[in-house]
Amino acid sequence: MDLAHLVGIGRTKAGEHWNRGLVDLAVEAGGAALDEAAVSPTAIVVGNALGSVLGDQRNLAVYIAARLGYRQAETHTVESDEASGGAALRMALALLNAGFHEAVLVIGAEKPTDTFPDGVEAGRANGLDVLREAGFGFGVSVAAALAMTNYINTYGVDRSSFYHISAHAHRHAALNDLSFMSWALSEEQYAKSPLVADPFKVCDGAPPCDGAAAAVVTLKRPETDQTVRVIGSAGISIEPGIWRPVLELKLPAAQQSASRALDQAGLTTKAISLFELHDSSTIMGALSLEAIGLADKGQALKLAEGDALSLKGAHPAWTFGGHKARGHTLGASGMYQIVEAALQLRGDAGQNQVADARTALVQSLGSFGSTAFTHVLSR
Amino acid sequence: MDIARLWRQQPSNIRLLGSRCRSCGVLTFPERVRCAECCSSELQAYQFKGDGELLVATTVYEAPRGFVDQVPYVAGLVRLVEGPIVAAMITDIEPDKVAVGMRVEMVTRRICSSGADDPIVYGYKFRPVAHHD
């Protein structure tokens, strides 16, 4: 079943945009998506995680709509932590499939670099349990460090083998002009990067950065051949808490939402041409690969070390560099994934093209894996 | 930190007060108004003893704002003897001496720094039991 067609896409470079504010970035990406689409959306959904926390605009979508030239529109601003981009797309699909609108503009936007890194880390930490975790000195890097520690102890993997997840992402980002970290990452650079929380190094984390990505979605099939269909969508939240991924090394929300979205699409993981998963850190990337069944438990790092995840591999993943190296635009990252998957399916991915890409699985996670949105796209 | 919020959180943060469900007996930390297991709203306050076991830990070098003055600090997950898992800093021990499986007990400490006009935030941390006797 076609849940929607992606008829226009746009994105800014992911990085440090000193001369652009949050609304400007969203307008740049949203405007590009509108320019590509032959229809005029009557609703705008904006995904953003930290705008309120970092002191930017609230009710963001209203201001973006006005700056895009709308005199009126239905607007929604969606916040689901780092899964906000995926949540925004799902909200747009709901508006379309309820029959409320014929075309919706979805934008993910984030602007963390005005704030010093400890402030961004605190803002991100508030996506964890404020009463039990963030309020006691636990941020997403701390959670990732605990999960890495348990992963190393449980599976007996070498600490240095997390390098393969980062190195893989950087190889693809090096081909992508719009990525934040468009260079190859050497084993030495990785090993020498400073500790954030032992054993989590700077190079284990996806760097928070600015950016916006957008798509126009319609229910009606467009006249042109150049359409990308959304054929599966699922959103699931489970009982929050860092303890489950840390102690059980599982992401049940990621697993279940992928399974539901694939069922709806009538596909299995084997039939998917490429994967855009939530690699907010090397350990989240590894646990995501295991959650959707691309790797057995404890085998994800080995999978990343080989060719399987490369553009020419059996399961191409993070084809434009993922959050790790394209840059982690937090609440916008879910929409970057969608735009990148759409480029692949249109055959417009340039040097990052996966040959004959037919289907893509895109997954966006929030609150350290407690919230998951998965979409399956097809050409 | 707002004073009203701090005041409300004191029973859990200072005394490790949680809830026991009168209907199904499940223990939760911190306090709840509705049992997530059986949906009963018949909950009573439950005082945790503060003894537990360290399950996993890390030494933090780059902290979120509010915790920067405490680095390096040890953050870990503690399983209370009554069952619930608590995320907390581990204190009164050098980071390289911290061992998984260590028996720990709750102590009250300053938790985070705030502005000059803000109240000082106190709450639980855990320390090795051996340091106590």
Interface residues (C-beta under 8 A of the other chain):
Chain A: F116 P117 D118 G119 E121 A122 R124 A125 D129 L131 R132 E133 A134 G135 F136 G137 F138 G139 S141 V142 A145 L146 T149 N150 N153 P194 L195 V196 A197 D198 P199 F200 E239 G241 I242 W243 V246 L247
Chain B: Q9 S12 F29 P30 A36 L55 V56 A57 T58 T59 V60 Y61 E62 A63 P64 R65 G66 F67 V68 Q70 Y73 A75 G76 L77 I85 V86 A87 A88 M89 V100 I111 C112 G123 Y124
